[in-house]
Amino acid sequence: MKAVILAAGEGTRLEPLTAVRPKPMLPVANKPLLEYVVEAAAEAGIDEIVIVVGYKRERIQNHFGDGDDWGVDIEYVLQEKQLGTGHAILQVEDVVGDEFVVLNGDLIMGSESVERLVRRREATGNTVMSVIRSRQPSAYGVVELDGDTVVSVVEKPPEHTQPSNLINAGAYAFDRSIFDAIRETDSPGEQAITDTFSRIAGHGDIEGVRFEGQWLDVSHLWDLLSVNGRILDHMAAADHPSVSVHESAVVSDNCVVGPDTYVRANATVLPGVSLGANVEVGSNAVVSNSVVFADATIEPGAVVRDCIVGENATVGENATVSGGDTDIVVNGNHCENVRLGGVVGDNADLGGGVTVSPGTVIGNGTTVATGASVSGRIESNATVRRG
């Protein structure tokens, strides 16, 4: 049984980070989201993987190659236009056998969950959908079960109408009949697999398998921080022989540090931090609960909390990202009390003494002049001056 991993999408809610990389290649604890999915499939005993690629596909193909580093065979199928998950599944019709598993490339789940999915499919021969309990079911596809049978799937219903607190967990096991079922579904706009489930649910041939344990979803920028923290909580401390940490610096155990990274004198790296490869943390700087991409520089005396720092970005000397909870608007939706100190886009440059208000999103390639204070969303390649 092959595993099909859907990794063609862009992830517009995660801009500006996804302007230069597909969402599944966003790093969590210094590994792309997609790598966790490939590892889960491999650990579940699946050795043939088909990755559906599209947006910025070269980033995925260059990283994973033929899959040899993960002990699997990987082939790629192109979804030229990103027209939904159902449409993406149709692209693999010629490369899968009678049965196959479908996983989302931006959802981290444990290998035991993939194994349960495969076992249920083998035992019953039915289409199997993974489900999991959620505190915010209205943000997902809500699933109603009668025993183990799926009787309805409702995409993002209003809270007062949701039939259960179970949601679609984004992993499925199919046979080839799913291709005709997708084609027979009239989907306005994008062709989502949930539209097909909504149409055929209640016929008695879709089973729900409940996931327990790890299931981590990155839908918004602040999710990258929380998911990074959750992964670090379960990681064993590792030695990094090519990392240079000054004897007076402090790097907490609950962190991951990439190769060729420097942490200078009296710097403090607190729990929940991922420092990518070739990062520099200057003397007396403080970094906490942050994801710092490769080649970024945090200059002396800077304070960076609850922050995402993009690739090759610079946070200037004595700059402050104070962190904390804030309200933020994403694609017209108002999100309250989210922990996001700020986002510094790829190749952005914050000058010395810059102050970043909670929830600020600074675009790629933007320059913020020395001493300026910034807030809100700042477009890419802009220049922000003091006053």
N, C-alpha and C positions, 0 to 999 in steps of 0.2 A: 504494500500500500504506500503510494507516494504521498508526500505532504506538499500542498500548494500554499505558498505564502504570498499574501497580497501586499505589495510594496510599491505600487505605482503612483500613489497620491502625493500631493504637495503639502497639505496641512497649513492652510492660510491663517488659521487662528494662532499659529506659532511664528508668524512673521515678526521681525525680519530674519529670524534664524533660518527659516525655510526658503528664503529667497536664493540661497546658494547651495542648499542641500535638501534632499527629500526628507520628510519627517522621520521615516524609519532609521535614518542615519544620524539623528540627534544623539549625542553621547549621554549615557547614564553610567556613573562610576567608571568613566573612561572607556566604555564600550558602546557601540551603536545599539539602539533599541532592537534593531533587526537581528543582531548577533545573539541576543538572549533567546529569540524565537527559534533561530537555527539550532542553538544548543539544546533547547527543550525538545525539539523534534528528534535530534540525534540521540539524546539520552533516553528517549522513549522507544528507541530501537528502529527508527525510520532512517534509512540510509540513502533514499532518493528524494531530492527536494526540487520543486519547480518554483522559482521566484518570478512573480508577475511584476515587471518593472515598467516605468514610464517616465515620469518627471525626474530629471537629473539622474537618469539610470546609470550613467558612467560611474557615479560615486558608489553605487551598490556593487556593480560588476567588478570594479577595480579592487574593492575591499575583499570580496568573497571569492572571486575567481571561480575555479571549478569545485570548490568546497573541500579540497583535500586537507586543509588545515583543521577542519572540523570532523574529518572522517566520514564525509558524505559526498555524494555526487550531486552537484548543483547544475541545473540548466535554467535558462532564462527565456521568458515569453514576454513579448512587448505588447502592452496596451497603449496604442498610439495616442488615443484620446481618453482622458480619465472620465469615463461615463458611468461610474458607480461600481459597487462590489459585484453585483450580478453580471454586469458586462465584463468585468475582470475575470470572473470564473469561466465565462464562455470562451475566453482566449486560450484556455488550457485543454479544450476538448480533444485535440489531436495528440496530446502528449501524456495523458493519464490512462490508466487501465479501468477495470470495472468498478473499483472502489478507490476513494482517495479522501484525504483529510485536508481541510482548508483552515488556515490560521491567518490572523491579521498580523502584519509585520510591525505594528506599533503597539501591540499589547503583550506585556510580559506575563507569562504564566509558567507554572512549574511543569516539569516533564511528567509528573504523575497525573496531571490533568489531561495531558495529551494521551497518555496510556489509557485512562478511563474512557475517553472518547472512542479510541480504537476498539477496546474490548466490548463496549456496548454495541458498536456497529457490527462486530463479528458475531455477537450473541444473538442479535435480533434481525439483522438485515435491513433495518429501517434507517431512514435519514435521522441523524442525531444532531441536536443543537445543544451547545453548552449554555448553562444558565448559572447565575450567581446572584446572591442577595446584594442589594445596594441600598445605601442610605439616601441616595438621590436617584431613584429609578426613573423619574420623569425626564432626566437628561439622556436617557438611552432608549433602546427598544425594550419595552416592558413585555414580559412573557407570562402567560397564564397557563398553569398546568392542571390537568385532571389525573392525579397519580403521577405517572411519568410521561403522559401524553400531552403534547403541546396543543392547546385548544385555541389560543389567540396570540398574536404578536402585534403590538401597537407601538409605532415609532413616536417617542417623545410625547406621550399624552400629558394633558394638564394634570396637576397633582390631584385634584379632586375626582378625576375619572380613572386613575390608574388601577388596573385590576389586581395587581400584586406588587411585591417588592423584589421580584425576580427580574433580572435583565438578561438580554442576550449578551453572552460573554465573548462572542466573536471567534468561536472555533466550532467547526462542523465536520461531520463525516457523511459522505454522499456516495451514491452510485451514479451511473451515467444518465439516469432518468432526470437528474437535476437540470441538465442542459435544455431539454425540451420544456421543463417547467419554467425555466427563466424566460425562454423565448415566448412562451404563451402568456406571460404576465405583461399586462399593459401598465408601463411605468411612466408617469409624466416626468419629464426632465431626465435626471440620471436613473440608471437601471440598478436599483439597490437590491441586494439579496433579501433584505427584510420585506420588500414588496412581494416577492414570491412566497416567503413564509406566511405573510399575512393572508395571501390568497388561498394557500393549500392547508393552513392550520385548521384543525378540526376534522380532517378526513381520517385521522387516526394513524397516520404513517410517519409522523415526526415525533421523536422522543426527545425529552429533555434530560440531560445528564448534569447533575449539580456539581459545580466546582467548589472545592474547599481549598484553603491555602492561598498561595500567592496569585494575585491577579492585579496587575498595575497598569493603569491607563494614563497616557499623556495626551490630554485634549487641549490644554492651555499652557501658557508659558510657566505659570506657577506650579503646574503639575510636574514639570521637569525637576524642580527643586524637591518637592515632596517625594517623588519616586526615587530620585537620587539618594535621599536620606534613608528611605526604606531599604534600598539595596545595600547601602553601606552598613546598616544595622545588622545585616546577616553575613557580611563579608569578614573573613579572617584577615588579620593583619598580615601584610606581605612586605618582604624586604625589597628595596629598590636600590640596587648597587650603583646605578648611574645617577641617583638623586643626590644633590648636595644640600644638606641642611646644616646651617651654622650651629655651632655648639650652644649658642645663647638663644637660638630660635626654639619655638615649641610647635610641634605638629601632633595633633591629637590622634589617638588610635583609630577613631571613627572617621578616617579620611582615606582617600586614595590619591597617590601622587604618581604622575607619569614620568617616563624616562627623561633625562637631561633637563630636569627642573631644578631651579635654585630657590632656596628659602634663606634669605639673608639674615644678618644679625638682629636679634631681638624681635623678629617677626613672629606672629602668632597665627597659626592655622587651627581653628576651632572645629568641633565636630560638624559633620554633614557637608564636608568640602571635598570636591573632586578637582584636582589640578591636572590638566592635560599635559601632554608632552611639551618640553621646551618652554615651560612657563617660568616666569621670574616673579617672586614675591619680595619686594624691597625691604630694607631694614625698617623695623618698627611698624610695619604694616600689620593690619588685623583683617583676617578673612574668616567669615563664619557662614554656614548654611548656604553655600554658593557652588555653582558649577562654572569652572573656568576652563574654556576651550584651549586647545593647543596654541602655542606661540604667543599667548597673551602676556602682558606685562602689568603688574600692579606695583606702582612706584613707592618709594619710601614714605612712610607715615600715612598711607591711604587706609581708609576703613571701608570694608566691603562686606555688607551683610545682606542675606536673602537675595542674592544677585546672580544673574547669568552674565558672564563676560565672554563675548564672542571671540572667534579665532583672530589672532593677530591684533586684538584690540589693546588699548592702553588706558589704564586708570591712573591719572597723574598724581604727582606728589601731594600728599595731604588732602586729596579728594575724599569726599564722604558720600557713601551710599548707606544711609542710616538703617534701612530695613524696616520691617514691621508690617502690620496688616493695613490694607487699604481697599478702596473700591476702584474698579477699573471697568471700562467699557470695551467689549470685544465684538466686532462685527454687529454693532448696534445693541448688543445684550449687556445689561448692567450686572456686573458680578460684585458681590459685597463680601467684605472681610476676607480677602485673599492675602496670603503672605507673599509679597513680591516687593523687595526693595527696589529693584530696577533691572532693566536689560540693557546691556551695552553691546550693540551690534558688531558684526565682524568688521575689522579694520577701522572701527571708530576710535577716536582719540579724545580723551577727556583731559583737559589741561590741569595744572596744579590748582589746588584749592577749590575745585568744582564741587558743588553740592547737588546731589540727585535726590529729589523727593520720592517717597514711596510710590510704586506703581509706574514710574517713568519708563518708557520704552524708547531707546535711542537707536535710530536706524543705522544700517551698515554704511561705513565710510563717512559718518558724520563727525565733524570737529566741534568740540565745545571749548571755548576759549578760557584761559586762566581766570579763576575767580567767579565764573558764571554760576547761576543757579538754574536748574532745569526741572521741568515737570511735564506730565502728560505724554503724548506721543509725538516724537520728532522724526520727520521723514528722513530717508536715507540721503547721504551725500549733501546734507545741509551744513551750514556753519552757524553756530550760535555764539553770539558775543555777549559780553557782560553789559548789563544796563539796558 
